Amino acid sequence: MTPDVATATVAPSRVARALYPLTRLSLAQQLVLLAMLPAIVATLGAIAVLTRQHLASVNDLMRANGQTVALQVAALAQAPLAHMDRRALLRTAQSGSGQPHVQRVQIWSDDGEIVADARSAEAGRAEGLQVVAPVVSDEGRPNGKVMVEISLEAVQQAKNSVWFNVFVVLGASLIGVGLAGWWAARRISAPIRELGEAVDRLGAGKDASVKVAGTTEVRRLQHGFNQAARALVESQRLLQSRIGQATAELASKNAQLEVASQAKTRLLAAASHDLRQPLHALTLFSDGLANGETDPVKLQRIGHIRECVDSLDRLFSELLNLSQLDAGVLQPQWIDFPLDRLFDEISRNFRAVAEQQNLRLVVRKTDLWVRSDYVMLSRILNNLVSNSLRHTHEGGLLIGARRRGKGVRIDVWDTGIGIAHQHQERVFEEFYQIDPQRSRGARGMGLGLATVQRLASLLNTRVELSSVPRKGTVVRVMVRGAAAAAEATSAPAFGAGDEVDEASLIGVRVLVIDDERTILEGLQVVLSNWGAEVFAAQSREEALALADHWDRPPDVVVSDLLLREGDNGLDVLAALERHPRGIGAGTARLLVTGETKPDRLREVASAGVAVLYKPVSPRVLRQAIAAQLATLADRQPTAGL
């Protein structure tokens, strides 16, 4: 671009910016302004010229007055100056200072000495104009000088008077021109203003016709507007009628969808609870069948049963995780811990699964520490690794971490089937699955990544996914970094993937409360196999009846949350506490439930009692009972002090 073209391009934009404020004025205001601008310019120009001439005349007059006074004083000071009569010279100077507008009079000798100096009472009030006249002797030779300082206050007063007159004249001119311009502008803009008001009425759905009057051009415009307004009103009425019908249909469909959504939620919660009951019993019976069995064929069949149970358990766990998030019962417990501890847990949990699928699982060692909720971050990474294993047929997985500023980025790489670009945003939606037939192992419900996203939101972090079809996927999780410290924080409580030695329950008295007979029988079989003494009850009445006759309270109470006829395990535990021979501080309490309703989950979370969610594997149940007994054992010495 040449300089000329650049200047031509920039100049219009500058002009447009300069004129932008004018475009916000009404038409009448613009017309009045257009009329007033020439009048203002002409008036100011004429006033400037006349004012300059008047002030110049006043200034010349003051200078001439000062010159006259100086000549008079010089004539009077001729003789006293020749004889250096200072008193006479002072009187002469004082007589000069008494003249109008004179501020000061000085008489100088021929060698520049001030021989007389007189000031008036007004000296120093205003700026002065100095005039000098020579003192000439009788022989015509210069004998000294007289300096007269004239006050310019009169000039300043003249200026003030001129400016007052300027404002008066200018104001009168502007008022006259403004009134004339306003009258003309109203005559021109009135029809346009009426059309604008009619357009507003038309937009509000009111009658927008205007009266046809004025010049030929205006009448033609008004007539065309009236025709267009009538056609537009008719179209608007038709459109409003159709919008009303569409709104009614949409409201009806939304109501139907809301009813269907609520029904689906209730059905899902009820089905989840009802299905967890027999699944929980099946879990217990499968463990009872395996106990003491040596026949390889039967053990193989029991193993198949356990695989099916585990598959169902994973499906229900996905539902439970999402329900817990919806209920808001999960809150982050922030701690600082070494990331390598979590990586070791993931390696233990999934290395055997990867080897069974002929895949490599590489978990890189790291010395980084993070600040997060250990359990939530563990569930995020476990879901990501489990999802990658299901969709990887060859190659393997790589898990590593790198520092990024003040945070830490955890990467989960796989060489799986990949995700097409159009699916990468939707895979984090609930129940969304791309192609379940291409995954390996048990089929999920499409809730794993949705749970990951919800947990990441609770941790105030983000999950990023990038993938190339048929090459693999990488998921990145950003977490807060932390300074390395001595490992004083204990590991989280027991879980399904922890390696905990199976504690002996020989001699432990366990009260089991559940309204499902099959679950009671399963629990009796499992707990008896572990050496425990088991009491079983299906209701509150049966539990209280047992309390009437036992010689000492049980060591542990394992109760279902929901019992028959609207009763629940929390109320039964409270009733046992009130019983004279009931449970006390030395009895551990454990709730087992298959509930997924958010309100029930909140109730369980606020109860302060340890909770297991059905289906519960015998191993997890045994670990939970052992943990509760160990907690009570730790508290007893403190209670006895």
TADA-V64803 format. One record per run of one state. SS is the DSSP state (2 for helix, 1 for strand, 0 for the rest). FROM is the first residue (numbers start at 0). LEN is the number of residues. Records with the same first field share a line. If there is no record, write none. Layout:
SS: FROM-LEN ; FROM-LEN
//
This chain:
0: 0-2 ; 23-3 ; 83-2 ; 97-4 ; 109-4 ; 119-8 ; 136-5 ; 151-1 ; 203-12 ; 290-5 ; 327-6 ; 356-3 ; 363-5 ; 390-5 ; 404-2 ; 414-6 ; 423-2 ; 428-7 ; 438-9 ; 458-4 ; 468-3 ; 482-26 ; 513-3 ; 529-3 ; 537-2 ; 549-6 ; 560-1 ; 562-1 ; 566-1 ; 578-9 ; 593-4 ; 607-2 ; 613-4 ; 640-1
2: 2-21 ; 26-57 ; 85-12 ; 152-51 ; 215-75 ; 295-32 ; 338-18 ; 373-17 ; 420-3 ; 425-3 ; 435-3 ; 447-11 ; 516-13 ; 539-10 ; 563-3 ; 568-10 ; 597-10 ; 617-23
1: 101-8 ; 113-6 ; 127-9 ; 141-10 ; 333-5 ; 359-4 ; 368-5 ; 395-9 ; 406-8 ; 462-6 ; 471-11 ; 508-5 ; 532-5 ; 555-5 ; 561-1 ; 567-1 ; 587-6 ; 609-4
//
